[in-house]
């Protein structure tokens, strides 16, 4: 409904203002307002990705990876974006093998869509 969408936009605003703690709160509230099964796939993906981005900006890389991975489980149109962002978080965590797996997946998807 309207309220989770408002929290999603509020989260985006906090990100632009570099208020990452508040962005995390807004994105979490967005996801809490409705169970995942009731959310549209697009809104769920955007909420999860927004939350992961805010966590990554705060330096909470492990939590960011968790939420990017959760978004990747969805059949979503943001799969390549999630892979790229998760790959970056893995790299920042010095988890190079996992970053390389995501890079390979990105390349396979790019070739397949060509």
N, C-alpha and C positions, 0 to 999 in steps of 0.2 A: 504494500500500500504506500500511501504518501509519506508516512513517517520514516520508514526505512530509507526511502529515496532521499528525504531531507537530510538524514544523517550521513548518507553517502556523499552528498554534495558538500555538507559541512566538513566531512573528512578531507575532501579534495581541497577545500579552502584552507584548512589548517595546514595541509601539506605545502601549499603555495606560500604560506606565511612562515613556514619552517617551524611550526608548532607541532612537533611530531607526537608528543604525549597526547595532546588533544585529538590529533588525527587518529591515533590508535583507538582512543575512547569512542570516537564517532563511528569508525568502521566496525568496531566490535558491537556497538549498539545497533547499527544497521543490520548486522547478521543475527543479533539476538531477537529482534522484533518479530521475526517470523522464522519458523523452522525451515531448513533448507529445502524440504520437499515442497513447500508452498511458494518459495521464491521462483521467479522466472530464472532460467538458466543464465541469461545475460546479467541480470542484477546480482545474482549470487557470485558469478565470476568476477564482476567489477568490485564487489565488496571484499572478496577474498584477496584479490590482487591489490586493492587499495590498502588493506590491512597489512599485507606482506610488505608492500612498499614502505609504509610508515614504520614498521618494525625494522626493516633494513636501514632506513634513514637514522633510526635511533641506535643502530649498532647491534640490534638483537637478531643477528644473522641466522641462528639456528631456528628461531621461531619463524623468521621470514621464509626459510626453506620449507618448513612444515606447511605453511599456508599456500605457498606457490605449488607445492606438491598436491595439496588438497584441491586446488583449482584445476590442476592438470588431470585429476581423476574425472572431472566433469567432461562431458563431450562439448567442448566449447570452441568458439571461434578465436579465442585468445591463446590458443595452445603455443604458438610460436613465441609470443610475447612472454608467456610464463616460462617457457624453456630458457629463453635468453636471460630473463631476470634471475631464475634459479641458478643458471650456470654462473652468473656473475656473483651471486651470494656464495656458491660453493667455492669459487675462486678466492673470494675474500676470506673464507674460512680455511684456506689452504687445503681444501679437499679436491685436489686436482684431478684425480681419477673420475670422480663424479661429475666435475665440470666438463671433462673431456667426453663423457657419455652424453651429456646434454648437448654439447657442441656437435657430436656425431648425429644425434637425433635431429638437430636443427638442419644440418646439411642434407640428411636423407629427406626431410620434409621439403626442403627447398628444391632438391632435384626432382622429387615426385610431383611438385606443383608446376614445374617448368614445362 
